[in-house]
Every structure is written in structure tokens, then in C-alpha cells.
């Protein structure tokens, strides 16, 4: 697993959801009591790289911090949509 990926043995139960967004295969994770949704790039169904975080999920649009590799890959509308998807997952 990549550095920083939530280890269920350490953090306990973590909720996850896999999806495809703007050509990226990704997994959203959240650990109990956390207000940050972590985004991970998947290759063959396995997390390989931290993609970003969605936080301040009750703001509009929620704040999205992306890994520098993805900043230029996604336009503003895609980043806003990704942030809203993460916020919806957090509330789920």
C-alpha cells in the first residue's frame, strides 16, 4: 500500500468507495471521526498513489487539495465536481 493509505489494523474501520472520474480510477476513503476524504489513484483495483483530499465538506464547493500530478490534468469544473463527490461520500 502507498504511504498514508489507511491501514484498518491501525485506524479501525474505514469506509471506501471506488469510482471512475475524468478518466481516473480512484478510491475514496474516510476513517471514523475524520472530516477528510482521501482520494487514491487505483491501478488494477489497488491503490498506488495519493490523488488528493476533500475537506471543509460543508462549504460550497468543498475544498479539494490535489497531488501536483493531477492539478493540471483536471480543469476547474472537474475539480469542483470531484470535491462535491467527496463531500457526498463523507455525508453518506
BELHU-V150155 format. One record per residue. SS is DSSP state (h for helix, s for strand, l for the rest). PSI is psi in radians with two decimals (none if undefined). OMEGA is omega in whole degrees, -180 to 180 (NA if undefined). Layout:
ss=<SS:SS>
psi=<PSI:PSI>
omega=<OMEGA:OMEGA>
This chain:
ss=<l:l:l:l:l:l:l:h:h:h:h:l:l:s:s:s:s:s:s:s:s:l:l:s:s:s:s:s:s:s:s:l:l:l:l:l:s:s:s:s:s:s:s:l:l:s:s:s:s:s:s:s:s:s:s:l:l:l:l:l:l:l:s:s:s:s:l:h:h:h:h:l:l:l:l:h:h:h:h:h:h:h:h:h:h:h:h:h:h:h:h:l>
psi=<2.58:2.71:2.38:-0.18:2.33:2.12:2.01:-0.49:-0.41:-0.85:-0.12:-2.68:2.30:2.29:2.41:2.75:2.27:2.49:2.92:2.32:2.15:0.69:0.02:2.38:2.17:2.84:2.32:2.38:2.60:2.42:2.74:2.32:-0.01:2.56:0.30:2.25:2.12:2.45:2.30:2.36:2.39:2.50:2.12:0.64:0.10:2.39:2.31:-0.39:2.47:2.23:-0.67:-3.06:2.55:2.19:3.07:0.90:-0.20:0.11:2.91:2.04:2.78:2.74:2.32:2.20:2.11:2.64:2.48:-0.45:-0.46:-0.19:-0.82:-0.24:-0.46:2.35:3.07:-0.76:-0.69:-0.72:-0.74:-0.73:-0.68:-0.72:-0.76:-0.65:-0.75:-0.70:-0.71:-0.72:-0.75:-0.73:-0.38:none>
omega=<178:177:177:180:-176:178:-178:179:-179:-174:-176:-178:175:178:-180:172:178:177:173:-177:177:179:178:171:-174:176:173:177:173:179:-177:177:-177:177:179:173:178:179:-177:175:179:170:-177:177:-179:178:-179:-174:174:-179:179:178:169:178:-169:-171:179:176:-180:-11:176:-179:179:174:-177:169:-177:179:-172:-178:-177:-178:-178:177:-175:-180:179:179:178:179:178:179:180:177:177:179:178:176:-180:-178:-175:NA>
